[in-house]
């Protein structure tokens, strides 16, 4: 169950996710202007047989890094509004994202959801999908193992730690669909690759990965 303060953060965001000043949409005008130069639509072709493109907004550094840490680990769930606001104000990115048929957030385990109170990727994916008028499916991909957190492991350990932790709901048809997988941070790409590997079993036309920041 989501704790009361976490639920209030989600329903009634009142402050900028960067500076903490009162801001209706989680992003004040001052911080929006300050980070405007970083808020671009970065697209990279990746050397993966499971997904085609990596799309991201920011480098994982400075204020963005601090904001993501607070969002993911310090119960500041309202910050998802700040990131969605960035995306909505990026016309190039917003128009590009309209091409997808389904948006799928990277899932977290039941134990992680219980302790954190929310899935940070789902909050962003769900709200963004509403603006894009695209279906957000949180019941296609499941995390079935409560593995160690990737950020606490080295490169080699991350690759083995993520194997076999996701499962596909085979009752949902993805064949021939354009799929966008959404996560928060891209570091080694192991999480994205493993999720896309599982999703590829459903024979979609294409899978791309969108993250807020790339390390």
C-alpha positions in Angstrom: 0.0 0.0 0.0 1.3 3.5 -0.8 2.0 5.5 2.3 -0.1 8.5 2.9 2.7 11.0 2.3 3.7 9.3 -1.0 0.1 9.3 -2.2 -0.2 13.0 -1.4 3.0 13.7 -3.3 1.6 12.0 -6.4 -1.8 13.6 -6.2 -0.8 17.1 -5.1 2.7 18.1 -6.4 3.4 21.6 -5.3 7.1 22.2 -5.7 9.8 22.3 -8.4 11.7 19.0 -8.5 15.0 20.8 -8.9 15.0 23.9 -6.6 12.0 23.1 -4.3 10.2 26.4 -5.0 6.4 26.3 -5.4 5.6 25.3 -9.0 2.2 24.1 -10.3 3.6 21.5 -12.6 6.7 20.4 -10.7 9.0 22.7 -12.7 9.4 26.4 -12.1 10.2 28.7 -14.9 13.6 29.6 -13.7 14.8 25.9 -13.6 13.1 25.2 -16.9 15.1 28.0 -18.5 18.3 26.9 -16.8 18.1 23.4 -18.1 16.7 24.2 -21.5 20.0 23.6 -23.2 20.0 20.0 -22.0 16.4 19.3 -22.8 16.9 18.0 -26.3 15.8 14.9 -28.1 18.9 12.6 -28.2 18.5 9.5 -30.3 21.2 6.9 -30.7 21.3 3.7 -32.7 22.5 1.0 -30.3 24.4 -2.2 -30.9 21.6 -4.5 -29.5 19.6 -7.2 -31.2 16.7 -6.6 -29.0 16.0 -2.8 -29.5 16.8 -0.3 -32.2 17.1 3.2 -30.6 18.0 4.7 -27.3 16.2 8.0 -26.7 17.1 10.3 -23.8 16.8 13.8 -22.5 19.8 14.5 -20.2 23.3 13.4 -19.3 23.2 11.8 -15.8 25.0 14.5 -14.0 24.6 17.7 -11.8 21.1 18.8 -10.9 19.5 16.0 -13.0 21.4 13.3 -11.2 20.4 14.7 -7.8 16.8 15.0 -8.9 16.7 11.4 -10.1 18.2 10.1 -6.9 15.6 12.0 -4.9 12.9 10.7 -7.2 13.9 7.1 -7.1 15.2 6.6 -3.5 14.0 9.5 -1.3 10.2 9.2 -1.6 9.9 12.3 -3.7 7.4 10.8 -6.2 6.0 14.2 -7.2 9.2 14.8 -9.3 7.7 12.6 -12.0 5.6 15.8 -12.9 8.9 17.7 -13.4 10.2 15.1 -15.9 6.9 14.9 -17.8 6.8 18.7 -18.0 10.3 18.6 -19.7 9.0 16.1 -22.3 5.9 18.1 -23.0 7.9 21.2 -23.5 10.2 19.4 -26.0 8.2 19.6 -29.2 10.6 17.5 -31.3 10.6 14.7 -28.8 6.8 14.9 -28.2 6.1 14.6 -31.9 8.5 11.8 -32.3 6.9 9.7 -29.5 3.5 9.8 -31.2 4.6 7.0 -33.5 4.4 4.3 -30.9 1.5 1.9 -30.5 2.2 1.0 -26.9 4.3 2.4 -24.0 5.6 -0.1 -21.5 7.3 0.9 -18.2 10.2 -1.2 -16.8 8.5 -3.1 -14.0 9.8 -3.4 -10.4 9.3 -6.4 -8.1 6.4 -6.6 -5.6 8.8 -6.2 -2.7 10.4 -3.1 -4.2 7.0 -1.6 -5.0 5.9 -2.2 -1.4 9.0 -0.6 0.1 9.2 2.4 -2.3 5.5 2.9 -2.7 5.6 3.5 -6.4 7.2 2.5 -9.7 9.1 5.6 -10.9 9.0 4.5 -14.5 5.3 3.8 -14.5 4.4 7.2 -13.1 6.1 8.9 -16.0 5.0 6.4 -18.7 1.4 6.5 -17.5 1.0 10.3 -17.5 3.0 10.7 -20.8 0.8 8.1 -22.5 -2.3 10.1 -21.6 -0.9 13.2 -23.3 0.2 11.2 -26.3 -3.1 9.3 -26.4 -1.2 6.0 -26.5 -1.9 3.0 -24.4 0.3 2.4 -21.4 0.6 -1.2 -20.5 1.9 -2.1 -17.1 0.6 -5.7 -17.3 2.7 -6.9 -20.2 6.1 -7.2 -18.5 6.5 -8.5 -15.0 9.5 -8.7 -12.7 9.4 -12.1 -11.1 12.7 -12.0 -9.1 13.7 -9.5 -6.4 17.3 -9.2 -7.5 20.0 -6.8 -6.2 19.7 -3.2 -7.3 21.8 -2.6 -10.4 23.3 0.7 -9.2 25.1 -1.2 -6.4 26.9 -3.6 -8.7 29.9 -3.5 -11.0 29.6 -3.9 -14.8 30.1 -7.6 -14.9 27.8 -8.3 -12.0 25.0 -6.2 -13.6 24.9 -8.4 -16.6 24.4 -11.6 -14.7 22.2 -10.0 -12.0 19.4 -9.1 -14.4 19.2 -12.4 -16.3 15.8 -14.2 -16.0 14.1 -11.6 -13.8 11.4 -10.5 -16.2 8.4 -12.5 -17.6 6.1 -11.7 -20.5 2.3 -11.8 -20.3 1.6 -13.9 -23.4 -2.1 -13.1 -23.4 -1.5 -9.6 -24.8 -0.8 -9.2 -28.5 2.2 -7.1 -29.5 2.8 -8.6 -33.0 3.6 -5.9 -35.5 3.5 -3.1 -32.9 5.8 -0.2 -32.4 6.9 -0.5 -28.7 8.4 2.1 -26.5 10.0 0.9 -23.3 10.4 3.6 -20.6 13.0 3.6 -17.8 14.6 6.3 -15.7 18.4 5.9 -16.2 20.5 4.1 -18.8 24.0 3.0 -17.6 25.2 -0.3 -19.0 22.0 -1.1 -20.9 21.6 -4.5 -19.3 18.1 -3.8 -17.9 16.8 -2.4 -21.1 18.3 -5.3 -23.1 16.8 -7.9 -20.9 13.4 -6.3 -20.9 13.5 -6.0 -24.7 14.7 -9.5 -25.0 11.6 -10.7 -23.2 9.3 -8.4 -25.1 10.7 -9.6 -28.4 9.1 -13.0 -27.8 5.8 -11.3 -28.7 7.1 -10.4 -32.2 6.6 -6.6 -32.2 7.6 -4.7 -35.3 10.2 -2.6 -33.4 11.2 -1.7 -29.8 12.9 1.5 -28.8 14.0 2.5 -25.3 13.3 5.9 -23.8 15.1 7.0 -20.6 15.3 10.3 -18.7 19.1 10.3 -18.4 22.1 8.4 -19.8 25.1 7.8 -17.6 
